[in-house]
Amino acid sequence: KPQESKKGATHREVPPAVVLLLGMALMNALLYLCLDQFFISRLRSTVDPSHCPFGSFRIGQMKNCSPWLSCEELRTEVRQLKRVGEGAVKRVFLSEWKERKVALSRLTSLEMKDDFLHGLQMLKSLQSKHVVTLLGYCEDDNTILTEYHPLGSLSNLEETLNLSKYQHVNTWQNRLQLAMDYVGIINYLHNSPLGTLVMCDSNDLPKTLSQYLLTSNFSIVANDLDALPLVNHSSRTFVKCGHRELHGDFVAPEQLWPYGEDLPFHDDLMPSYDEKIDIWKIPDVSSFLLGHVEGSDMVRFHLFEIHKACKSKTSAERPTAQDVLDIYQKVLNLLRDTVTTQTREML
């Protein structure tokens, strides 16, 4: 009888399958908490922690705002290290200021000085969470100092996310947030303190991506503001992005030569257009940002209708950037709630 009692006790031990189920439940609970924390942190990150009064800045671990650096300070306190980029208007050098990495831009040639000064004026006037932080400038030396972002331009996104240390952020949630950052920048430019500005340096996808930087906390800021003409609907003032004929599907239909091959292109005959050319390009840029990770096709499905509206041949029928941003936010909320509900049901 004692032996039978002992065997009975053995049979009543918790089966391995139950232990496994309990372990899975615990893991799901942790996942649920992590998801909640993830979305809370993304919401908190929309507040600009480095906000300073106009004419000053704060980067990194700086506790106080510092005035923009003067010509003298740029000459004596900034140490140029190596060239990291070059465009038609400026060369960019990785530099050092007070043991902090910074980006020093120098004018490439005097012929481009007007564009250089326009970009500087835009940087000064548009300082916000949407634009790279200006640290100082010197018009006498044709130099501009800005915050350095080691991940580089948005063109490097796939290469960056393929690195093992960033695999954990290579998710549809983070990629959709990047698309929201991009549309948020377009919306800010269309409703800027200066008026309605058009991102003209965007005639193909690689050129467009090169205008933006990827920050270390995986958000996007506009960096190259050398070509931001102003639209004024009240005064019927519209824009033309450059003086050459444009081709391809990436640019909006109204940016293409409308008179066929029989009449050679002539800039004076080319009609002008408004900020809705930026809206046309949103689906292509967003598709690049969403990539091909698990869940990205689901996001594309939910964005299909708004992206279809962005591609309307009639510019006036396209949504505003704010309309697009609102839909992106709704889709993020919907899919977030779906994931959270599924997680709860598993628990």
C-alpha positions in Angstrom: 0.0 0.0 0.0 2.7 2.5 0.7 4.3 1.7 -2.7 0.9 2.2 -4.4 0.4 5.5 -2.6 3.9 6.6 -3.8 3.1 5.6 -7.4 -0.2 7.6 -7.2 1.7 10.7 -6.0 4.0 10.3 -9.0 1.1 10.2 -11.4 -0.2 13.4 -10.0 2.9 15.4 -10.8 2.4 18.4 -13.2 2.8 17.1 -16.8 5.6 18.8 -19.0 2.9 20.1 -21.4 1.3 22.1 -18.7 4.7 23.6 -17.7 5.3 24.5 -21.4 1.9 26.2 -21.6 2.5 28.2 -18.4 5.9 29.3 -19.9 4.3 30.4 -23.1 1.6 32.3 -21.1 4.4 34.1 -19.2 6.2 35.0 -22.4 3.0 36.4 -23.9 2.4 38.5 -20.8 5.9 39.9 -21.1 5.3 40.6 -24.9 2.1 42.4 -24.1 3.8 44.6 -21.5 6.6 45.3 -24.0 4.2 46.3 -26.7 2.4 48.7 -24.4 5.7 50.2 -23.4 6.8 50.4 -27.0 3.9 52.5 -28.1 3.9 54.6 -25.0 7.6 55.4 -25.6 6.9 56.3 -29.3 4.1 58.7 -28.1 6.5 60.3 -25.6 9.2 60.7 -28.3 7.0 63.1 -30.3 7.9 65.8 -27.8 11.0 67.7 -28.8 13.4 67.3 -25.8 15.9 69.8 -27.2 13.6 72.7 -27.7 15.4 76.0 -27.3 14.6 79.7 -28.0 15.3 80.9 -31.5 19.0 81.5 -32.0 20.2 78.8 -29.7 20.5 75.0 -29.5 21.0 71.9 -27.3 22.3 68.5 -28.5 23.2 65.3 -26.8 23.6 65.5 -23.1 23.8 69.4 -23.0 21.8 70.6 -20.0 21.4 74.2 -21.2 20.8 75.9 -24.5 23.8 77.5 -26.2 23.7 80.5 -28.6 24.5 79.6 -32.2 28.2 79.6 -32.7 29.7 82.7 -34.3 32.4 83.0 -37.0 35.1 83.3 -34.4 33.9 80.3 -32.5 33.6 78.2 -35.6 37.1 79.1 -36.6 38.7 78.4 -33.2 36.5 75.7 -31.5 35.6 73.4 -34.4 38.1 70.8 -35.6 37.5 69.4 -39.1 38.2 65.7 -39.3 37.2 64.1 -42.6 34.8 64.6 -45.6 31.6 62.5 -45.3 29.5 63.9 -48.1 29.3 66.2 -51.1 26.6 67.7 -53.2 26.2 70.4 -55.8 26.0 73.1 -53.2 28.2 72.0 -50.3 30.7 69.6 -48.9 30.1 68.1 -45.5 32.9 67.2 -43.0 32.7 65.2 -39.9 34.1 67.6 -37.3 34.5 68.0 -33.5 33.3 70.7 -31.1 33.9 70.4 -27.4 34.4 66.6 -27.8 31.1 66.2 -29.6 30.8 65.0 -33.2 29.3 67.7 -35.5 28.7 68.2 -39.2 30.5 71.2 -40.9 29.2 72.2 -44.3 31.3 74.3 -46.7 30.2 75.9 -49.9 31.5 74.1 -53.0 31.8 77.1 -55.3 30.8 80.7 -55.3 28.4 80.0 -58.2 26.2 78.2 -55.7 26.3 80.8 -53.0 22.7 81.9 -53.5 21.5 78.3 -53.0 23.8 77.9 -50.0 22.4 81.1 -48.3 18.9 80.0 -49.1 19.5 76.7 -47.4 21.0 78.6 -44.4 17.9 80.9 -44.1 15.6 77.9 -44.3 17.6 76.1 -41.5 17.4 79.2 -39.3 13.7 79.8 -39.9 12.5 76.2 -39.7 14.2 74.9 -36.5 12.0 72.2 -35.0 11.9 68.5 -34.4 11.4 68.0 -38.1 14.7 69.7 -39.2 18.3 69.0 -38.4 19.6 71.1 -35.5 21.6 74.2 -36.5 24.6 74.9 -34.2 26.1 77.9 -35.9 27.1 79.5 -39.2 29.5 82.0 -40.7 28.4 83.8 -43.9 31.9 85.3 -44.3 33.5 81.8 -44.5 30.4 80.1 -46.2 30.2 77.5 -43.4 27.3 76.0 -41.6 27.5 73.7 -38.5 24.8 71.2 -37.7 24.2 68.2 -35.5 25.9 65.0 -36.7 23.8 61.9 -37.2 26.1 58.9 -37.6 23.5 56.7 -39.4 23.7 59.1 -42.3 21.0 59.7 -44.9 17.8 57.9 -45.3 19.3 56.1 -48.3 21.2 53.9 -45.9 18.1 52.6 -44.1 18.1 49.0 -45.4 21.9 48.7 -44.9 21.5 50.0 -41.3 18.5 47.8 -40.4 20.3 44.7 -41.8 23.0 45.1 -39.1 22.6 42.6 -36.3 22.5 45.3 -33.6 19.5 46.9 -35.2 17.5 43.7 -36.0 15.3 44.3 -33.0 13.9 47.6 -34.4 13.4 46.2 -38.0 9.7 45.8 -37.5 6.6 47.1 -39.3 5.8 49.3 -36.3 9.0 51.2 -36.5 9.0 51.4 -40.3 5.4 52.8 -40.3 6.6 55.3 -37.7 9.4 56.3 -40.1 6.8 56.8 -42.8 4.8 59.0 -40.4 7.9 61.0 -39.6 8.4 61.6 -43.4 4.8 62.7 -44.0 5.0 64.8 -40.8 8.0 66.7 -42.3 6.1 67.3 -45.6 3.1 68.5 -43.6 5.4 70.9 -41.6 6.9 72.3 -44.8 3.4 72.8 -46.3 2.3 74.7 -43.2 5.6 76.2 -42.1 6.1 79.6 -40.4 7.2 80.9 -43.8 4.2 79.7 -45.7 3.7 76.7 -48.0 7.1 75.3 -49.0 7.7 72.7 -51.7 10.5 70.0 -51.4 11.9 70.5 -54.9 15.1 68.4 -54.6 13.0 65.3 -55.1 13.0 64.3 -58.7 13.8 60.6 -58.1 13.7 58.3 -55.1 17.5 58.3 -54.3 17.6 62.1 -54.5 14.6 62.4 -52.3 16.0 60.0 -49.6 19.3 61.9 -49.6 17.5 65.0 -48.3 16.8 63.4 -45.0 18.8 62.0 -42.1 18.1 58.9 -39.9 18.7 59.8 -36.3 20.1 57.4 -33.7 16.7 57.0 -32.1 15.3 56.0 -35.5 13.4 59.1 -36.5 13.8 61.3 -39.6 14.8 64.9 -39.9 15.1 67.1 -43.0 18.7 68.0 -43.7 19.0 69.6 -47.2 16.8 72.7 -47.5 18.6 74.4 -50.4 15.6 74.1 -52.7 12.4 75.0 -50.9 10.4 77.5 -53.1 7.3 79.2 -51.7 3.8 78.7 -53.0 1.1 81.3 -52.4 -2.4 80.3 -53.5 -3.8 83.7 -52.7 -1.5 85.6 -55.0 -1.4 82.7 -57.5 2.3 82.2 -57.0 3.4 78.7 -57.9 6.8 77.0 -58.5 8.9 75.1 -61.0 11.5 72.7 -59.7 14.5 73.5 -61.8 14.8 74.6 -65.4 15.3 71.2 -67.1 12.8 68.8 -68.5 11.8 66.0 -66.1 11.0 62.4 -66.9 9.7 59.3 -65.2 6.8 58.1 -63.0 8.3 59.3 -59.7 7.6 63.0 -60.4 4.0 64.2 -60.5 2.3 64.4 -63.9 2.2 68.2 -63.8 6.0 68.3 -63.6 6.2 66.6 -67.0 6.4 68.5 -70.3 2.7 68.7 -71.4 3.1 69.5 -75.1 4.5 66.3 -76.5 7.5 65.6 -78.7 6.5 67.9 -81.5 7.3 71.0 -79.4 10.8 70.9 -77.9 11.0 71.7 -74.2 11.4 75.3 -73.2 11.4 76.4 -69.6 9.4 79.6 -70.3 6.5 77.5 -71.7 6.5 75.0 -68.8 3.5 75.5 -66.5 4.2 76.0 -62.8 2.6 73.9 -60.0 2.0 73.7 -56.3 2.8 71.7 -53.2 0.7 68.7 -54.3 3.7 67.4 -56.2 5.0 66.3 -52.8 1.8 64.4 -52.1 2.2 62.4 -55.3 5.6 61.1 -54.1 4.4 60.0 -50.7 3.4 56.4 -51.7 6.7 55.7 -53.3 8.8 57.0 -50.4 6.5 55.2 -47.8 6.8 51.9 -49.7 10.6 52.2 -49.5 10.4 52.9 -45.8 8.0 50.0 -45.1 10.4 47.6 -46.7 9.5 43.9 -46.8 9.5 42.8 -43.2 6.7 40.7 -41.6 3.6 42.8 -41.4 4.6 45.4 -44.0 2.3 44.1 -46.6 -0.6 44.3 -44.1 0.3 47.9 -43.6 0.3 48.5 -47.4 -3.1 47.0 -47.7 -4.6 49.4 -45.1 -2.9 52.4 -46.8 -4.0 51.4 -50.3 -6.9 53.9 -50.5 -5.1 56.9 -49.3 -2.1 56.1 -51.5 -4.4 55.7 -54.5 -5.8 59.2 -53.7 -2.2 60.6 -53.5 -1.7 59.3 -57.1 -4.7 61.2 -58.5 -3.7 62.7 -61.9 -5.6 65.8 -60.9 -3.5 67.6 -58.3 -6.4 69.3 -56.6 -8.0 65.9 -55.9 -5.0 64.7 -53.9 -5.3 64.8 -50.1 -3.2 67.2 -48.0 -0.2 65.9 -46.0 -2.3 66.3 -42.8 -5.0 64.0 -44.3 -2.4 61.4 -45.1 -0.8 61.7 -41.7 -4.2 61.2 -40.0 -4.8 58.0 -42.0 -1.3 56.7 -41.1 -2.1 57.4 -37.4 -5.4 55.5 -37.7 -3.8 52.5 -39.3 -1.1 52.5 -36.7 -3.7 52.6 -33.9 -5.8 49.9 -35.6 -3.0 47.5 -36.1 -1.6 48.2 -32.7 -4.9 47.4 -31.1 -5.3 44.3 -33.2 -1.9 43.0 -32.0 -2.7 43.9 -28.4 -6.1 42.1 -28.6 -4.5 39.0 -30.1 -2.0 39.0 -27.3 -4.7 39.3 -24.7 -6.6 36.5 -26.3 -3.5 34.3 -26.2 -3.3 35.0 -22.5 
